[in-house]
Amino acid sequence: MTEKFISIEGITKRFPAPGGGTTTVFEDLWLSMARGEFVCIIGHSGCGKTTVLNILAGLDEPSDGTVIVDNQAIEGPSLDRAVIFQGHALLPWRTVMGNVTYAVASKWRSMRKDKLQRHAQKFIDLVGLTGAEHKRPAELSGGMKQRVGIARALSIEPKIMLMDEPFSALDALTRGTLQDEVRRICLETGQTVFMITHDVDEAIYLADRVVLMTNGPEAVLAEIVENPLPKERKRTDFHKHPLYYGVRNHIIDFLVSRSKSFAAEMNERGYDRRHVPVARPGAPQVGSTRPATLDTTDPGQARGPMPVVATGTAMPAPSWPGLSPQVGSTRPAALNTTDSGQARGPMPSTSLPDEERRGCPAQGRA
């Protein structure tokens, strides 16, 4: 049985509503995480994702329920839990080294100055900021500021790192670079991470599991999607994996349609809040093949497995008769019935007028 390093047990959050009464943001959430696991949570704005993160950080209290980290109930902020916000939240009058050593000194107050700096330098190097130690935030790019925030969070060696859309304000190239850095660091250090994101591809790339929340108010955890992609995946090729689009489409389908109607689905399925359904899209597909299917052009014969091809790659030409889909600008070789079974080469794909396709010449028509 997997160890419950973090256990969210029946938490609910209510706020006073204008004119009296209360508004329930989310209700009776149950979730557990193992040590060293990377979990992303996705849901529409207003479902309470950041409130859940703040409760984990000890910055907010649940109306009901409790959260336990490493067998201790959360009763307030702690240096065992580091938070990386959407903004870098750096002290503008301190240098890169000063911002990181400030965090280190807050945890190890009796540590000597030279040891503080050596400890901080290790994490500055880890995020790729060697040589920028004496620069202040005003001298850094947006991506470099976020790197400082990550170094500061890691320097206190937290039990869990909480990330609230840390890359949302960055350009695409910088965001991708920092995603790579975070993934590398987490694999090297075994860091436990709980992260909020609205980026489906980011969640698939970084997370071991993706938690889907329904729309608020009264949001619930609808489903936990286990990432079937290999742990050692790379940005350059993870989207080529046969199961990638199955996972992506499953999550997007939930966000676009199922999140809005999940209340009805809960009633039909007998939803149990304590045991959130687990999905592993594409799991029935083994390796890179689909099950054999019936060839309708050859009655009764079953074809062998077909390779699963990710969107964006060329589809191999079929080897069975009667099927000739257009790929790119050519048709696959077709049987030449006027030449005793000889196959012609690929024909250019042309667009014919409607009249010619129907065999009716355009000239002479009234």
Summary of the structure (lengths in Angstrom):
residues: 366
radius of gyration: 27.4
end to end distance: 79.3
largest distance: 98.9
contacts: 1013
relative contact order: 0.11
helix: 29%
strand: 20%
